[in-house]
Amino acid sequence: MLSTDYLIVGSGANGMIFADQLLSETDAHIVIVDRHHMPGGHWNDAYSFVRLHQPSAFYGAGSLQLGGNSVDQHGLNKGYYELATGAEVVSYFDKLMNGRFLPSGRVRYFPMCDYVDDGKFVSRLSGEVQKVTFRKRLVLANFLDTKVPSTHTPSFEVASGVKLTTPNLLPAWAPEYKRFVIVGGGKTAMDVGIWLLQMGVSAKNIRWIVPRDSWLQNRDSIQPGDAFFVRTAGGMADQFEAAAEAISVEDLFARLEQKGQMLRIDRTVTPTVYRGATLSALEVELLGTIKNVVRKGYVKRIERDKIILDEGTTDGAVDDLYVDCTARAFGRRPPVPIFDGDRITLQPVRANRMSLSAAVIGHVEATYSDDTIKNSLCTPVSPPDITADWPRDMLVDLRIAQRWAADKGLRTWLASHRLSGAGFGTTDASPSPAAALVRERIKEARPKAEANLMRLVRDLDRCQ
């Protein structure tokens, strides 16, 4: 029988960042249970060429910086802050566990274990069952149920003789093939396309099956540090101004694209998906060289000589290597209250700010005593899926930002936390004329954006 203050299920990013904040602000004891052999959650199962799609400065725990805070000097991310590789992320969380958590004497870690229920977990190797009693909370850090290609089962059928692989095995399999078929339209599929092109595969030898096209955030306006303040804060002003003036969701994204905030790979196709994927303009340009794109819905079955889709068929070839990129990063589960009795369910509380969200929840748990207040400060934001989710999430994000600004204690804490602004905009000391102009644009456009977003969301609700 084990006893602790907090029992955390999951040592992925959410669980580790939440635990890190508790260690910084409380004297609590923590038990962490995870089914992987190392901290880092789904990063342990990721493909070798995966990277963060936003700068490393926005990721990780409050106590430890990820990466060297450097700007890339070459490649498709040239001129922007570094993007940690999957291996770097796993190493980072391993360092956090073995260099901070375990030496503290307040954390006990049980890898290769499945949490069952009622404080019980079982070893995936020995089958031994252990029971934990927790004095304060059970923390579910696995609510989002992140999926990656190597751990999911394809929803389509594959005939005998068809060669299907996942991105993590692609580097080993690719040398045996001349032609490739990418199955899926999300960020993983984009990573695979970029990798194949960078490895020297001709664009004419790549076929891309895209069920739904996606809008993409422009990485140019998501950069940390004072040197990028005008550009990044200017991007925020651009978004507020677009949101203030749009007459529909379609018009909103057209305005965001015109302002350089959103990108699309094929400008002749209007995307219907938005999941927060972030690319550079150079990456989008490279992906645009793949012209053999199939848009006939989702794959139902791959046969030796044809591919059967929702909206028809297309030719197949037995010599092609199919790459399955259809795993959904996050499950589509309805949000639940984050603080609920003896349970905390970790979820994003700011749009596209996963690390900051987990840190804030940890801080709020450590600082405030009433769950009603805690939940008012931590309203879940569902991961986006379609374009209509952008105005909904932006509206929620604006309101929670206002709630945070109204709380003096939280406002003060955010001003000094490394993840809150990733190094920019925390002070108004000696602003340049350009910075002052950007701040004025934000101040003017923000209330107009909120009012118009309310109208857009009401229109969307009426159409449902």
N, C-alpha and C positions, 0 to 999 in steps of 0.2 A: 504494500500500500504506500503510494506516494502522496505527499501533501505539498501544496503550493498556493500562491496567491492567484496567478493567472495560468491557465492551461491554453496554449496557443496551438491550433491545428493548422499546420502549414508553415514551412520555412522558406516560402518564396518571398518576393519583394515586399508584399503587404505585411506578412507576419514579421519579417525581420525588421522592417522600418518601424512598425508599431512597437515591437519589443525594445528596439534601440531607444525610442523616446521614453518608454517607461523606465529604462535603466538610467537615463539622464535626469529624470525628474522625480523619481520615487525610490524607495528602498525595497520595492516589491521583489518577490521571488517568482520565477517563471519556469514552466515546463513547456518545451516545444516538441511537438510530434510531427513527423513528416515521412511520407512514403518513399522519398528519394534517399540516396546514400549521401548526398551533400546538400547544404543549403543552396537556395537559388531557384527552387520550384521548377517551372517548365523550361528554364534556361538549361537545365541538365539534359533535356531531350531535344534541344534545338539543333539546326543544321549549322555546319562549321562556318559558313560565310554570312550568318546573320549578324546584324548590328542594330543598335538602338537607332530609331529613325529621328529622334530628337537629341540635342546635345547632351553629353554625359552629365553636365552640370545640373540638369533638371532631374537626375535619377539618383537613387540610393538613399541611404540613411543620413540623418542630420549630423551624426558624429564623425563621419568619414567621407571625404571627397572621393568621387569616382573619377579616375583619369588624372591627367596632368594639366588640365585646363589650357590646352594648347589649340591653336588654329591649324587646320590641315593646309598644307602648302601645295598639294597636287591631288589629282583624282577628281571624282564627281562631286566631292564635298569641299573642293578647294575654296578657301576663303572663309570657311565656317568652322565653328568649334567642333572638336573631335566627337566621333560617335563610337562608343565602346563596342567591342566585339562580344559575341556571346561568351567566349572563353574568359574574357576580362570580367564580365559580369559575374560569372560563377566564381572566379577567383576572388572577386571583391567580397561576395557574401561569405565565402569560406574564411577570408581574413577577418571579417566582422565577427563571425562565430568564434573562431579560435584565437583571435587576438584581443577581443573585447568581451564577448558574452561569457564564454566559459571561464576565463580568468577572473571574472567578477565574483565568482562563487555563488551567484544568484540565479544562474541559468543552468538547467539540465536539458540536454538535447537527446532525443531518441529518433535517430534516422531509421529508414527501412521499416517503418511501422505504419500500420493503418489504424486510424481512429475509428472505433466502432460506434459507441454511444455511451451515454451515462458515465463519462469519465474513464472509459475503458479503451485501451488500444492494444493491438496484437502485432508481434514481430512478424514480418513477412518471411523471415528465414527460419526461425525456430518455432513459430507458432505460440510462443509464450504470451500470455495475456497479463497486462498490468492494469491496475486501477489507480486513478488519480482523484483525490479530493481537492477542490479549489475553493479558497476562502473568499475570492472576489468574483472572478468572471471566467467563463469559457469564451475564448476568442476564436471565431471561425474566419480564418484567413484564406479559405479555399472556396468562398462563395461564388466567385466569378467563373470557376471551373475552366481555367484556361486550357485550350486544346492546341496541339501542334501536330503537323503531319505525321511524325513518327509514332504518335501514340493514339491516333484516331483510326477508325474503320471507315473506308470510303462508302458513300451512300449509293454508288453505282456498281453495276456488275462488270466483271472483266472476263472475257472469254479466254479459254486455254490458248497459249501461244502468244498472247499479248504481253509485252514487256512494260510493267508498271513499277515505278520506284517512288521514293519520297526524297525531298531535298537533302536530307542528311546523308543519303547514300549516293546522291548524284555525282559527287566528285570521283567516286570509285567506279561508277558505271559509265560515265560519259565518254571516256576514251574509246569505248567499243561501238559507238553509234555516230552517225552523220546527221540524222534528223531528229528533232525533239518536238514533243507536243506538251505544252504547259496547260494543265487542267485547273482552272480557277482564276478569278479576277482580282483577288485581294493582294495585300502587301506581300505575302509570301510568294505569290506568283510573280509579282514585280521583282522581288529579290532574285528569283530564279532566272527571269529574263535578263536582268542586268548581269548576273554572274555568267550566263552562257555567252552573252555578247562580249564581255570583258575577257573571257577565256579564248576568244577567237572564233566562236561559231558564227557563221554568216546569218544575218537576219532572215534571209530567204529560206534557211533550213530550220526555222522555228515557226511552229504553228501555235497560236494562243487561243484557247477556248475561254471566252469571257462571258459568263452568264449575265452579269450586270456591270456596267462601267462605273467607275468611282471618281468623285471629286477628291483632290489631294491638296493638303496644306502645303504652302510654299515655305520651305525651310529658311528662306532668306529673312523672314520676319519673325523667326523663333530662335533668337540667339541671346545668350546671356552676356553680362558685362556692360560696363559703362560705354565702351567703345561702340556697342551696337544699340545703345539706348534709343537714339532717334529712330533708327530703322525698326526696332522691335516695338517700341511704344507707338511709332507711327503706324505700324501694322494694326495695332489695337484700335487706333483712331479710325483707320480705314474700315475696319469691321463694324465699329459703332456707326459710322456714317452710312455704310451700306445698309445696315439693319434699320437705321432711322428712315431711309428713303424707299426701301423696297415695297413693292405693291403685291408681291407674291413670293413664294419660295423660289420659283424659277428665276424671277427677277433679282432676288437676293443673291443667288449664286452667280448670275451674270455680272452683277455689280462687284462682287468679291473677286471674280476673275479679272474684270477690267482694272481693278485696283492692285492686281498682282498677288492677292491673298490666297486664291485658289487656282489650281492647275488641273488640266485634264490631258490625257495622253493623246486622244484623238479629238481634235476640235470640231469634227463633223458630227460627233455623237454627243448628245446631252446626257450626262451621267444621272443616275437615280440613287446612287449609293454614296454615303459619306460615313466613314468609320474613323476619321482622324489620322489616317496614314499621312506621313510627312515625307516629301521628297524634295530634292533640289531641282531646279530647272534643267540642269544638265542630265540628271537621271531621267526626267520625263522626256527630254529630247531623244535620249538613247533608246528608250522603250518605244518611242514613236517610229523607230526604223523597222519594227516588226509589223509588217503589212498583212500577213496572213492571219487575220483575226476572225474567229468564228463566233457569231452572236446569235445563237439559236436556243438560248436557255441553258438549263443545267444538263449535264451528262447523265443519261440513264443506263447506258450499256456501251462498252467498248468491245467491238468485235474485230476480227483479224482484218477485215476489209472495209469496215465502216464504223462510224461513231453515231449512236442513236441519242438524240437530245430531245428536250421537251418540245421543241418546235421544228422537228425535222431530223434529217440525217446529213452527214458529211463524210467524205471519203476517209478511210483509214489506211494504214500501211503496216504490214507485219514487221518491217525493219525499223519503225520509229520507236523511240523510247518515250513513254508517257510519264510525266512527272505530276504526281498528285499534290496539289496545293489547295485542296478544298476544305481543310480543317478550319473551323471558326475559332478565332482567338478567344472570344468570350461567349459564354452561353447567354441566351436571351431570357434571363430570369427576372421576374418583377422585383423591384427593390423592396427591402424590408427595413423597419426601423433599425438603426445601427446600435443603439443602446436599448436593450430590452431585458429588464430583470437581471438575471445572472449571466446574460449572454451579450457579447458584442459581435456583430457581423460586419466585417470590414468591406467597404464599398467606396468607390470614388465619391468625393464630395465637392470636387472642382473638375470641370470639363478638361480632359486631356492632361490632368495633373495627378497621376496615380501616386507618385512618391510623396508629394506634399499632402495628399489626402490622408494617407496612412499616418504620417507624422502628426498632422493636426488632430486626428482621432486619438492618438496616443497622448498628446498634450491635453486635450479636453478631458479625457478620462482621468488624467493625473491631477487636474487643476480644479474641476468643477464637481460639485457633489450631487446635483439634481439631474436626473435623466431627462426631464423635460427641457431644461436649459441645454443639456448636451445635444439632444436631438435637434433643437432649434439652430444650433451652431453647425451641425453635421447632417445636412439633408442629402440623401443619396442622389447621384446623377448617373443615370443608366448609360452604359457605353453606347455611342450612336451606331446606327445601322443605315438609315435612309436619310435623304436630304432634309426631310421634314423634322428630323431630330435636331438639326443644327439650331433653328430658332428656339425650340423648346429648351435645349440644354443651355443656350446662351442666356435665356431669360432666367432660368434657375441659377445660373452662375452669377449673373448680375445681382440677384437678390441675396444670395449667400455672401457675396463680397460686401454688400451693404451691411448685412448683419454682422459680419466680422469687423468692419470698420467702426460700427457703433459700440463694440465691446472693447473698452480701453485695454484691458489685460491681454486679450487675444491680439489686438492691434499691435501692442508693444512687443509681444512675443514674435509675431510674424516679421516685424521690422528687423529682427536680429537673426532669424533662422536662415540657414544657408539655402534652403529650398524655396523660400517664399517668392523671391524674385530672381533667384539664381544670380545674384550679384548686381542687379541694376534697379534703379528706381526706388531705393530704400530711403534716400534723402533728397531734399530739394536744394542742397547746398550748391551755390554758384552755378546755377543752370545756364547752359549756353542759350543764345537766342533761339536756335533750332529746337532745343529741348523744351524751352518755355512755350514755343508755339505748339508743339505736339501736346503738351499738357493742357493747353487751352482748348485744342481741338477735342481732346477726350472729355474735358469738363463740359463742353457745349453739346457734344453728340450723345453722351451717355444717357441722359434722361429721355431724349428723343428716341433713342434706340429701344429703350425699355418700353416706352409707350407703344411704339409701332410693333414691336415683337409680341406684345400682348394681343394686338389686333390680329396679327398673322396666326398666332396660336389659336385664337378663338375661331378664325376662319377654318383652320385645319380640323378643329374639334367638330365643327358643324358638318364638315364633309365626311366625317367617319361614320 
